[in-house]
Amino acid sequence: MLKPKLLLHIGDHKTGTTAIQNFCRAHYKTLFKKGIFYPYPIKYPRNFDPENPHIPLLIKRHYYNQRKIFTSIHEIKNGSGFSISEIENILRNWQEICITYNKKLFLSCEAINRLKLSINDEEESRVDYYQLIDNLFKNYFDIQVIFIVRNHVSLANSLYLEGVHSGSIKGDETVEDLIKKRSWKFNYINRIKEINSVFQNLLVNSYESMLLDKDIIPSFLKLLSINDFHEFDKINDRSNNIIRKSLSARDCILKLVLNNIKKGNLTRKENTIIYDWLYSDFVQNVLQKYVNSENNSLWKHGASSKIDFYKSCENQFEFLRNKFDIDLSNMYDFKKDNDSFIGFASNELLTALLKDKKLLNKKYHSIRNSLKRKLEAK
């Protein structure tokens, strides 16, 4: 019996993955008419998250032994992880639907390309994780992996803004610091070789080329062999509109200080309080007065840092050109980029911000304390 095809989309992070998933959740019925089975929503066993239907894929962390795959640390403690037989029943169900209705299965989970697996207490490995996924699916589906890459400079900018937003990047950290900490993220040669060592059928495309249609969704649908979009209601509707408001360089200067209210990432509630204050008229007026608007780079040495990083990626560009006919080297226009480093929060800026009467409100005490600590440290 011929196995149905599985189109397994594994990111990369910051290449529109969430927009694609939101679109598919909103249009799963139309996708089915077009020959693509996106399994949402369907009833499944216990602990099944209806927003993340692609078990065992869309999970935060995998721990594996011969009996169970655990979807979280909590489930390890209470023993409620999915058994292998439960997962196989789900896959068998998906396979039956694809065969009966002549559909391709489409699953999307960017976490797959960054999670690691430890078997028998050996060193964690992404390849072992890929092997687990392959072992689970290959008996039911013919797998093709879809992986989207992004220009390294653009990716670094986007990851940095995300880190500043979440609170994981703090204090005086720059884009260059992020690149050093997450160097593996920018090494497409190693990452693609790891994927390809397990999944031979690999489709690679670039985020920038997909944006040539001015919207990533139509471009991605073409990768799924869908070229007729008229049956999709409002292809640019709110389900696809997940491009978040980007922090300006000025905002980042202050957000880096405020991220020090605690170690680690901020909660949604903490971020809501911070943004409520940061985007107030008083704070925005102070930022405008004390921060040079002509300097708007978050790279320590401005445009020259970007150029140096770009040059260090030339072997990555050559690899992608030769193997996948993807040219990321011309995806960033340095001629238009002559930014200078915007700097960090000055004493004058911090002092002016502390004059805000709103900070006397108990709600904003953590912000006031963070500003004071930064000023005293200087």
QUINOR-V536868 format. One record per backbone hydrogen bond with DSSP energy under -0.5 kcal/mol. CO is the residue of the C=O (numbers start at 1). NH is the residue of the N-H. If there is no record, write none. Layout:
CO/NH ; CO/NH
This chain:
4/142 ; 5/7 ; 5/105 ; 6/8 ; 6/144 ; 7/9 ; 7/107 ; 8/10 ; 8/146 ; 9/109 ; 11/148 ; 12/15 ; 16/20 ; 17/21 ; 18/22 ; 19/23 ; 20/24 ; 21/25 ; 22/26 ; 23/27 ; 25/28 ; 27/31 ; 28/32 ; 29/33 ; 30/34 ; 31/36 ; 32/35 ; 35/37 ; 35/104 ; 36/38 ; 37/39 ; 37/106 ; 38/40 ; 45/48 ; 48/50 ; 49/52 ; 53/55 ; 54/57 ; 54/58 ; 57/59 ; 63/70 ; 67/84 ; 68/65 ; 68/70 ; 69/82 ; 70/63 ; 71/60 ; 71/61 ; 72/76 ; 73/77 ; 74/78 ; 75/79 ; 75/80 ; 75/81 ; 82/69 ; 83/87 ; 84/88 ; 85/89 ; 86/90 ; 87/91 ; 88/92 ; 89/93 ; 90/94 ; 91/95 ; 92/96 ; 93/97 ; 94/98 ; 95/99 ; 96/100 ; 97/101 ; 98/102 ; 98/103 ; 104/37 ; 105/7 ; 107/9 ; 109/112 ; 110/113 ; 111/114 ; 111/115 ; 117/119 ; 117/125 ; 119/122 ; 125/117 ; 125/129 ; 126/130 ; 127/131 ; 128/132 ; 129/133 ; 130/134 ; 131/135 ; 132/136 ; 133/137 ; 134/138 ; 137/140 ; 137/141 ; 140/4 ; 141/143 ; 142/6 ; 144/8 ; 145/203 ; 146/10 ; 147/205 ; 149/207 ; 151/155 ; 152/156 ; 153/157 ; 154/158 ; 155/159 ; 156/160 ; 157/161 ; 158/162 ; 159/163 ; 160/164 ; 161/165 ; 162/166 ; 163/167 ; 163/168 ; 163/169 ; 166/266 ; 170/173 ; 174/178 ; 175/179 ; 176/180 ; 177/181 ; 178/182 ; 180/183 ; 182/185 ; 182/186 ; 183/186 ; 184/187 ; 186/188 ; 187/191 ; 188/192 ; 189/193 ; 190/194 ; 191/195 ; 192/196 ; 193/197 ; 195/198 ; 195/199 ; 198/200 ; 200/202 ; 201/145 ; 202/204 ; 203/147 ; 205/149 ; 206/210 ; 207/211 ; 209/212 ; 210/213 ; 211/214 ; 215/219 ; 216/220 ; 217/221 ; 218/222 ; 219/223 ; 220/223 ; 220/224 ; 221/224 ; 221/226 ; 222/225 ; 225/227 ; 227/229 ; 229/232 ; 231/233 ; 232/235 ; 234/237 ; 237/240 ; 237/241 ; 240/242 ; 242/244 ; 248/252 ; 249/253 ; 250/254 ; 251/255 ; 252/256 ; 253/257 ; 254/258 ; 255/259 ; 256/171 ; 257/260 ; 258/261 ; 259/262 ; 267/271 ; 268/272 ; 269/273 ; 270/274 ; 271/275 ; 272/276 ; 273/277 ; 274/278 ; 275/279 ; 277/280 ; 280/284 ; 281/285 ; 282/286 ; 283/287 ; 284/288 ; 285/289 ; 286/290 ; 287/291 ; 290/292 ; 292/295 ; 294/296 ; 297/342 ; 298/175 ; 299/302 ; 301/304 ; 301/305 ; 302/305 ; 302/306 ; 303/307 ; 304/308 ; 305/309 ; 306/310 ; 307/311 ; 308/312 ; 309/313 ; 310/313 ; 311/314 ; 313/316 ; 313/317 ; 314/318 ; 315/319 ; 316/320 ; 317/321 ; 318/322 ; 319/323 ; 320/324 ; 320/326 ; 321/325 ; 326/328 ; 327/330 ; 328/331 ; 332/334 ; 333/336 ; 334/337 ; 336/338 ; 339/303 ; 340/297 ; 346/350 ; 347/351 ; 348/352 ; 349/353 ; 350/354 ; 352/355 ; 353/356 ; 356/359 ; 357/360 ; 358/361 ; 361/364 ; 362/365 ; 364/368 ; 365/369 ; 366/370 ; 367/371 ; 368/372 ; 369/373 ; 370/374 ; 371/375 ; 372/376 ; 373/377 ; 374/378
